[in-house]
């Protein structure tokens, strides 16, 4: 599954096993073949993902953003620099 993180400074792409995100309604974990959805990310939350190499990474979401999921992709739109 591909994870694409887009910010005003550019974009980064990763091949991931899963993605964990926090929304105003609660936390969710996305695996390959997840049902399509679009959600808002919670401000001051953490986006965590595991690469297919089993290495985990995280990204602090300072401001709210959006996350879109289809069967093979997760797209994260942020209004902040990618750290």
C-alpha positions as CSV (number, residue, x, y, z in Angstrom):
1,X,0.0,0.0,0.0
2,X,1.3,3.5,-0.8
3,X,1.3,6.4,1.6
4,X,1.5,9.8,0.0
5,X,2.0,12.8,2.4
6,X,1.5,16.2,0.7
7,X,2.3,19.5,2.3
8,X,2.9,23.1,0.9
9,X,6.7,22.2,0.8
10,X,6.3,19.1,-1.3
11,X,5.3,15.5,-1.1
12,X,6.8,12.2,0.2
13,X,5.8,8.7,-0.8
14,X,6.3,5.5,1.3
15,X,5.4,1.8,0.8
16,X,3.7,0.9,4.1
17,X,2.1,-2.1,5.8
18,X,-0.3,0.0,7.9
19,X,-1.1,3.6,8.9
20,X,-2.5,4.8,12.2
21,X,-4.3,8.1,12.4
22,X,-6.3,10.1,15.0
23,X,-9.5,11.8,13.9
24,X,-11.9,13.9,16.0
25,X,-14.1,10.8,16.2
26,X,-11.2,8.5,17.4
27,X,-8.3,6.5,16.2
28,X,-8.2,4.2,13.2
29,X,-5.7,1.8,11.6
30,X,-5.6,1.4,7.9
31,X,-4.3,-1.8,6.2
32,X,-4.2,-2.7,2.5
33,X,-7.6,-3.2,1.0
34,X,-9.2,-0.9,3.6
35,X,-12.6,0.4,2.6
36,X,-12.5,3.8,0.9
37,X,-13.0,6.8,3.2
38,X,-12.1,10.5,3.7
39,X,-11.6,11.8,7.3
40,X,-10.3,14.9,9.0
41,X,-7.1,14.5,11.1
42,X,-7.2,15.7,14.7
43,X,-4.9,18.7,15.5
44,X,-1.9,18.0,17.6
45,X,-2.1,14.2,16.9
46,X,0.3,11.7,15.6
47,X,0.3,9.9,12.3
48,X,2.2,6.6,12.7
49,X,3.0,4.2,9.9
50,X,5.1,1.1,9.4
51,X,7.1,0.6,6.2
52,X,7.1,-2.8,4.6
53,X,10.6,-3.2,6.0
54,X,8.9,-3.1,9.5
55,X,10.5,0.2,10.4
56,X,8.0,2.5,12.1
57,X,7.8,6.3,11.5
58,X,5.6,9.0,13.0
59,X,4.6,12.5,12.1
60,X,3.1,15.1,14.4
61,X,0.0,16.7,12.9
62,X,0.2,20.3,14.3
63,X,-2.9,21.5,12.4
64,X,-5.8,19.5,11.2
65,X,-5.4,17.8,7.8
66,X,-7.2,15.3,5.6
67,X,-6.7,11.6,5.0
68,X,-8.2,9.8,2.0
69,X,-8.1,6.0,1.6
70,X,-8.8,3.7,-1.3
71,X,-8.0,0.0,-1.6
72,X,-4.2,0.6,-2.4
73,X,-3.4,4.2,-1.3
74,X,-3.5,6.5,1.7
75,X,-3.2,10.2,0.9
76,X,-2.6,12.7,3.7
77,X,-3.0,16.4,3.0
78,X,-1.3,18.7,5.6
79,X,-1.1,22.5,5.9
80,X,2.4,22.3,7.6
81,X,6.0,21.4,6.9
82,X,6.7,17.7,6.9
83,X,9.2,17.0,9.7
